[in-house]
Amino acid sequence: MAAAGPRRSVRGAVCLHLLLTFVIFSRAGEACKKVILNVPSKLEADKIIGRVNLEECFRSADLIRSSDPDFRVLNDGSVYAARAVALSDKKRSFTIWLSDKRKQTQKEVTVLLEHQKKVSKTSHTRETVLRRAKRRWAPIPCSMQENSLGPFPLFLQQVESDAAQNYTVFYSISGRGVDQEPLNLFYIERDTGNLFCTQPVDREEYDVFDLIAYASTADGYSADLPLPLPIRVEDENDNHPVFTEAIYNFEVLESSRPGTTVGVVCATDRDEPDTMHTRLKYSILQQTPRSPGLFSVHPSTGVITTVSHYLDREVVDKYSLIMKVQDMDGQFFGLIGTSTCIITVTDSNDNAPTFRQNAYEAFVEENAFNVEILRIPIEDKDLINTANWRVNFTILKGNENGHFKISTDKETNEGVLCVVKPLNYEENRQVNLEIGVNNEAPFARDIPRVTALNRALVTVHVRDLDEGPECTPAAQYVRIKENLAVGSKINGYKAYDPENRNGNGLRYKKLHDPKGWITIDEISGSIITSKILDREVETPKNELYNITVLAIDKDGRSCTGTLAVNIEDVNDNPPAILQEYVVICKPKMGYTDILAVDPDEPVHGAPFYFSLPNTSPEISRLWSLTKVNDTAARLSYQKNAGFQEYTIPITVKDRAGQAATKLLRVNLCECTHPTQCRATSRSAGVILGKWAILAILLGIALLFSVLLTLVCGVFGATKGKRFPEDLAQQNLIISNTEAPGDDRVCSANGFMTQTANNSSQGFCGTMGSGMKNGGQETIEMMKGGNQTLESCRGAGHHHTLDSCRGGHTEVDNCRYTYSEWHSFTQPRLGEESIRGHTG
């Protein structure tokens, strides 16, 4: 079976010798109009059928397309059959479109396909051909135009079987469009094989119909195999491009640079892909507000970008764009679709905060602190309650002493200026501050962060108050050599009256003296030694002995200060050996190291010199000393030394010549570890270990401590008043001090707190200040050596002790409680008791 044009057929009786020739008009102008290719009547799929010189027609073409999908054109002009094609006697043509997208130009080349017939001249050849087997069925490409206007029924092509030469053949078809939906769209004439379409077809609904043609005889015999008959629907530009969204919403930062991407719009077209019908071009029809034009869209990708840096949210915060998309690559006859694009301009920090005025005034009383003195309003055009609007204030100048603090009210965005450290009228009657302001978010524009618009001057006026004496500086220092004679007079603490800037008329009292070593002259404030000062007894922190002094004016107002006494060391202590008793296991241990310490300053200390003084001949013969380092020596024994306990005198001398001799008990024992050796009591047959002896000694010491505390408590309860009656109803003032020394004192009786009922309680801490009120005298204890006068004084000059107490009474770390001694001694006493019984 074969196919032909309307009412024409191809007969297999004639042998055709088809020749391929390639003819192109030589003149350039004609080459762009028409090209003729001589081809066979049957073209195989993916076989070259000719070549067209495209450069002569359009050298700069960058897009090459064929109007006929049955043929494919390459960049070099080669023409291929995209599928198997059978040509009828009628000439067939198609168009090659050449486009330059950059120049937006297009040219066309018309290609005409012709085939020639060459008939054999001898009858012998003809008869040979006639004897060949019948040709097989083959697909016959066929197409129809989408939305054709008819007339209907519309003739498509004729199907004819070779069996019709010898038999009466009837034709029929099946497939989609015949006996499948859409039904009855195609039919074939039973006798002629003419194929018709009954109505228009929408390509977007059906792009191809795969029919099957049948040829049969009158008695139902199949004259040939079924023939696949595809019918392709040629596309027509009948669909408008449509945006994927009716309304697009985008955001762009107001400080964006030109070329910033805002968003992407996209449209679709139902027409055939990769054709001019679906080649879309985007554009902006209208912008609201209209001017100036701030946005552009890429014609091919639909990417919207900014084209100006004049985006300002404070002027226009929202733009509306009418977007257009057109197919046929934007040509005037292309179909159009539109959409709306809403672009919201988001805020950036492009407006600096400004003060409403350049200068402000505020007033504050001296000695006041933690008080608000001024609120400073700010103007900022950026979006409210964002980091671009919220501000941070800074004191740029005038607050070198830290008297002021400025913060931001989160609700009103105002600057709140406060005094956090008391001001002294006599020192500063007026303070000039320079205040700066900036936003929490970084500034978006390239200008200085602090300009003339965001600085302001604030003048703070200090109001005078009648004040008491001032103890400034809070800590004053003197140097005293230890062992100074009793009654020696040294310069003491000096306070002054801030009104007249001198100390005339002030009286001084001693509030706290850890060892009671000095007294204070009430008029001059000088100190007098009442006892011998011993630096090694007190061992204060940083070598300072702190004395708390009270200064009182004529009106009874007072302040406190610290007199820090630096006790200079003298070489009044020889070095001392630490060990009392040592055990040497023979022969495992060949020696023991002897350590010495000197409580004096290093200049009076190491290196030490160890020696064995004039001893018995036995000790000199069996024992020897050698130096290990500046503070240690090595005591070694001879091999013939017997197992026993030796008493060895050892003399140690410091660099200044102070020396001391100590009798060291050395137990030379036959053991592998010193704990295996035990001392034997000579006075009784009971054997006690070292832990038992230590527990007994500690128990005795604990008993004496309790008795001594009770005696001192009774003595403190009956102790008379020390302060004169003219101090009644006055509070003792805590002075500013950096606590140069560790004032913790550990004594058996401690310090007393005397109340109206004469009850007493022991403490181990730093005495702060005292208060006398009528018949009551109270001395409060502050916490250990870590409490400084500075922390008690705060930002003012006069506070009572109650403001510094805060319940911070430190437990005496220098004593063990009964429960601690009990838990320590009981297990060891039991252990030694068991050892005694087993021994």
Buried (B, 14 or more C-beta within 10 A) or exposed (E): BBBBBEEEBBEBEEBBEBEEEBEBBEEEEEBBEEBBBBBBBBBEEEEEBBBBBBEBBBEEBEEBBBBBBBBBBEEEBBBBBBBBBBBBEEEBBBEBBBBBEEEEEBBBBBBBBBBBEEEBEEEEEBEEBEEEEEEEBEBBBBBBBBEBEEEEBBBBBBBBBBBBEEBEBBBBBBBBBBEEEBEEBBBBBEEEBBBBBBEBBBBBEBBEBEBBBBBBBEEEEEBBEBBEBBBBBBBBBBBBBBBEEEEBEBEBBBBBEEEBEBBBBBBBBBBBEEBBBBBBBBBBEEBEEEEEEBBBBBBEEBBBBBEEEEBBBEEBBEBEBBBBBBBBBBEEEBBEBBBBBBBEBBBBBBBBBBBEEEEBEBEBBBBBBEEEBBEBEBEBBBBEEBBBBBBBBBBEEBBEEEBBBBEBEEEEBBBBBBBEBBBBBBEEBEBEBBBBBBBEBEBBEEEEEEEEEBBBBBBBEBEEEEBBBBBBBBBBEBEBEBBBEEEBEBEBBBBBBBBEEEBEEBBBBBBBBBBEBBBBEBEBBBBBBBEEBBBBEBEBBEBBBBBBBBBBBEEEBBBBBBBBBBBBBBBBBBBEBEBEEBBBBBEEBEBBEBBBBBBBBEEBBBEBBBEBEEBEEEBEEBBBBEEBEEBBBBBBBEEEBEEEBBEBBBBBBBBBEBBBBBEBBBBBBEBEEBEEBBBEEEEEEEBBBBBBBBBBEBBEEBEEBEEEBEEBBEEBBEEEEEBEEEBEEBBBBBBBBEBBBBBBBEBBBBBBBBEEEEEBBBBBBBBBBBBBEEEEBBBBBBBBBBBBBBBBBBBBBBBBBEEBBEEEBBEBEEBBEEEEBEEBBEEBBEBBBEBBEEE
